[in-house]
Amino acid sequence: MSPSITIIGAGLGGLVLARVLHVHGIDATVYEADPSESARTQGGQLDIHEHDGQVALEAAGLTAQFRAIVHEGGEATRVLRPDGGVLLDEPDDGHGARPEVLRGDLRRTLLDSLPADTVRWGHKVTSVRALGDGRHEIDFANGSTAVSDVLVGADGSWSKVRPLLSDAAPSYVGTVFVETYLHDVDDRHPDAARAVGEGAMFALTPGKGISVHREAGNVLHTYVQLNRSADWVAAIDFDDADSARATIAAEFDGWAPELTALITDGESAPVPRKIFTLPNDHRWDRTPGITLLGDAAHLMPPSGDGANLAMFDGAELGRAIADHPGDVDAALAVYEESMFARSSTMAVEAHETLDLCLGDTSPFGLIDLITGVAAGERAAR
């Protein structure tokens, strides 16, 4: 009899795992807190990397479907000075290794590839406990319970599954991203649209900056980045959108109006997203019948790798389970050994990337990263 595989969280990593298992003829059940697929927006645009995200989608048998939702032109990159002057302008030549897609479109592609009863919506985990012999019981806020032979925590930064494996808790890195949107930008916000260009735009200085993606549908998706304390963030009344916009915009006094308009003209309420991290070398002892993937396993600052790593985790775990029929714990051991090494390396790089964006060398460190200039070459100049 095949073991029951329970996945907590219907994010990209959990869904890739379910899909790869399905490809190999292995059933799994995904429990998701959201009441439905459309209960909330799924975030912005993602660049899907050749060496991990695209590999995961190939393992899931979804390469053609992925290519069909790529945002053409989305790999264009600009870096601007605070006065709007151009420091870097790289067009999308159509041959890049990191095509851009909307997270929601990619999630929908994964959901459509699974049997309709795979995801159980409206199941928010309240507690998890070990029953022995690798089995676990999960309690949900709706009063139901489930028992798993194999439990996978794909439930993000504040995972309910992680405490069964690790005492580590996310810590604030001292940076907040404030998210906002502009719509119909070429007609309604032409100056901001021209400043951003066709892909991504970064206007960064030490300690603060504005990063934007032009998304499909003539949308500008902005993250205002600030190195500020948790107390500073808490003091802003984000329930009063106009007041919050004014407070955030004041941090960019003197910047070009086409850049500050990305804040002041925002057409959605600004949302603060404090950046948290787990230790770079986060790991746990092998424990029967349970593991983690994605942010639940290796939360790190955003650097373009988080979603890609989560999907790769899901694909690698799915393949390991398929390659070890009848010995799930051997599969989990193989998966975790490679995942720990992979994620610790990427976590270090993620912190370095955040420093390139907002540290002392900003924005020139980021420009060198984009253009492939090595640290040694920078030092020699």
Order of alpha helices (4+ residues) and beta strands (2+ residues): beta-alpha-beta-beta-alpha-alpha-beta-beta-beta-alpha-beta-beta-beta-beta-beta-beta-alpha-alpha-beta-beta-beta-alpha-alpha-alpha-beta-beta-alpha-alpha-alpha-alpha-alpha
